[in-house]
Amino acid sequence: MLIDYTLILLYVSSIVVFLGTPGPVAVLVANSSVNGGISAGMKTIIGTNLASIILISVSFLMINGIFSANDHALSFLTFFGALYLIYFSIDTLKSKVNLSKESVDKNKSKSWLRSGFLIGISNPKDILFFIAFFPAFFNVTDNKTASMFLLLTIWVILDYALLFLLSFFFTKVSKENTANKINKCSGSILLLIACFALYTSAPEVFQVLA
């Protein structure tokens, strides 16, 4: 089996840049880590990674011609994802961080994985990346099945590693004042991203519904 190592290097570089660019997933991981520690950060990462695997699988299916994505489906996915993100970001802005272990909300702890998945699956940046950019690396080997497995494995490893480092960094925040500032900042960024996603997807959604 022939492997294009130059293409792999380009793929790895692209993923690092992609994951390092501020977006709802990175902000959510930072926020959950500040609020609930490394455990909350890892639950969020697991949720976002599951969403990524689904989007990658959809991309592979499209490449192989098994089905064609509906032109309007992505807009609806982005639209409803943005609505959820607005709800989540407003809740984040209203909440106050308490770093004492006794203050951890068990119900919120259970929602970290779910929130990570929902925001990951509806993240406009992820959708654009996997559907438009990802297929460019499909010829990394001369075997389609091997290519899919290799690219997916590389993505999962880098996704967990980079987001874990981000989560670990934010768990080191020990002052509540600093934690609350990060919480408000992350909530504001999430709200801006959600509003932009809603603004870009709403016209097509309403046009289809009209």
C-alpha positions in Angstrom: 0.0 0.0 0.0 1.4 3.4 -1.0 1.2 6.2 1.5 1.6 9.9 0.5 3.5 11.2 3.6 3.6 14.7 2.2 -0.2 14.7 2.1 -0.3 13.3 5.6 1.9 16.1 6.9 -0.3 18.7 5.2 -3.4 17.0 6.7 -1.9 17.1 10.2 -0.9 20.7 9.8 -4.4 21.6 8.6 -6.0 19.9 11.6 -3.7 21.7 14.1 -4.5 25.0 12.6 -8.2 24.1 12.4 -8.4 23.0 16.1 -6.3 25.9 17.2 -8.6 28.5 15.6 -11.0 29.9 18.2 -14.5 28.4 17.7 -17.5 27.1 19.7 -15.9 23.8 20.5 -12.7 25.2 21.9 -14.6 27.8 23.8 -16.9 25.2 25.2 -14.0 23.0 26.3 -12.4 26.0 28.1 -15.7 26.9 29.8 -16.5 23.4 31.0 -12.9 23.0 32.3 -13.1 26.2 34.3 -16.4 25.3 35.8 -16.0 21.5 36.4 -12.3 20.7 36.1 -10.5 18.2 33.9 -13.4 15.7 34.2 -15.9 18.1 32.7 -13.4 19.1 30.0 -12.9 15.4 29.0 -16.7 14.8 28.9 -17.1 17.8 26.6 -14.2 16.6 24.4 -15.7 13.1 24.1 -19.0 14.7 23.0 -17.4 16.9 20.4 -15.2 14.1 19.1 -18.3 11.8 18.7 -19.8 14.6 16.6 -16.7 14.9 14.5 -16.6 11.2 13.8 -20.2 11.4 12.5 -19.4 14.3 10.3 -16.3 12.6 9.0 -18.4 9.5 8.2 -20.9 11.6 6.3 -18.1 13.1 4.3 -16.7 9.7 3.4 -20.2 8.5 2.3 -20.5 11.6 0.1 -17.1 11.0 -1.4 -18.1 7.4 -2.3 -21.3 8.5 -3.8 -23.5 6.5 -1.4 -25.7 9.5 -1.0 -25.8 13.2 -1.8 -26.4 15.8 1.0 -29.5 17.8 0.6 -28.6 21.4 -0.2 -30.8 22.7 2.5 -30.0 20.1 5.2 -26.8 21.8 6.3 -28.5 25.1 6.7 -31.2 23.6 8.9 -28.6 21.8 11.0 -26.7 25.0 11.4 -29.8 27.0 12.2 -31.1 24.7 15.0 -27.5 24.3 16.3 -27.2 28.1 16.5 -30.5 28.3 18.5 -29.1 25.8 21.0 -25.8 27.6 21.2 -27.6 30.9 21.9 -29.5 29.2 24.8 -26.3 27.7 26.1 -24.3 30.9 25.9 -27.0 33.0 27.6 -27.1 30.4 30.4 -23.3 30.7 30.6 -23.4 34.5 30.9 -26.0 34.3 33.7 -24.1 31.7 35.7 -21.4 32.4 38.3 -18.4 30.2 38.7 -17.8 28.8 42.2 -14.6 26.8 42.3 -15.3 24.9 45.5 -15.8 21.2 44.9 -19.1 21.2 46.9 -20.6 23.6 44.4 -20.4 21.4 41.3 -23.9 21.0 39.8 -24.5 17.3 39.1 -27.1 18.0 36.6 -24.8 20.3 34.7 -22.1 17.7 34.9 -24.3 15.3 33.1 -25.0 17.8 30.4 -21.3 18.5 29.4 -21.1 15.5 27.1 -24.5 16.3 25.6 -23.6 19.9 25.1 -20.2 19.0 23.5 -22.0 16.7 21.1 -24.8 19.1 20.1 -22.4 22.0 19.5 -19.9 19.8 17.7 -22.5 18.3 15.4 -24.0 21.7 14.5 -20.7 23.6 14.4 -20.7 25.5 11.0 -16.9 25.5 10.9 -16.8 21.7 11.3 -19.4 21.2 8.7 -17.5 23.3 6.2 -14.3 21.6 7.0 -15.4 18.0 6.7 -17.7 18.5 3.7 -15.6 20.9 1.6 -12.0 20.5 2.8 -11.6 17.0 4.1 -12.1 15.2 0.7 -8.9 16.8 -0.6 -7.0 14.3 1.6 -8.9 11.2 0.6 -6.1 10.1 -1.8 -3.5 9.8 1.1 -3.2 6.1 0.2 -4.1 4.0 -2.9 -6.8 2.2 -1.0 -10.0 4.0 -0.1 -10.8 1.9 3.0 -7.2 2.4 4.3 -7.4 6.1 3.6 -10.6 6.5 5.6 -9.2 4.6 8.6 -5.9 6.5 8.6 -7.5 9.9 8.3 -10.1 9.2 10.9 -7.4 7.8 13.3 -5.2 10.8 12.9 -8.1 13.2 13.5 -9.3 11.4 16.7 -5.7 11.4 18.2 -5.1 15.1 17.4 -8.5 16.1 18.4 -8.2 14.5 21.9 -4.6 15.6 22.4 -5.0 19.3 21.5 -8.4 19.8 23.2 -7.0 18.0 26.3 -4.1 20.4 26.5 -6.6 23.3 26.3 -8.7 21.7 29.0 -5.7 21.1 31.2 -4.6 24.7 30.8 -7.9 26.1 32.0 -8.2 23.8 34.9 -5.2 25.6 36.4 -7.3 28.7 36.9 -7.6 28.9 40.7 -9.0 32.4 41.4 -12.8 32.7 41.1 -12.6 36.3 39.8 -10.4 35.1 36.9 -12.6 32.1 36.4 -15.7 34.2 36.2 -14.0 36.6 33.7 -13.1 33.6 31.5 -16.7 32.3 31.9 -18.2 35.6 30.7 -15.7 35.9 27.9 -16.4 32.4 26.6 -20.1 33.0 26.9 -19.9 36.2 24.9 -17.8 34.5 22.2 -20.3 31.6 22.0 -23.2 34.1 21.7 -21.5 36.0 18.8 -20.7 32.8 17.0 -24.3 31.6 17.4 -25.7 34.9 16.2 -23.5 34.8 13.1 -24.5 31.2 12.4 -28.1 32.1 12.8 -27.7 35.2 10.5 -26.1 33.1 7.7 -28.5 30.1 7.9 -31.8 31.8 8.6 -32.5 33.3 5.1 -32.3 29.9 3.4 -34.3 28.1 6.2 -37.1 30.7 6.0 -37.0 30.6 2.2 -37.5 26.8 2.2 -40.3 27.0 4.8 -42.1 29.8 3.0 
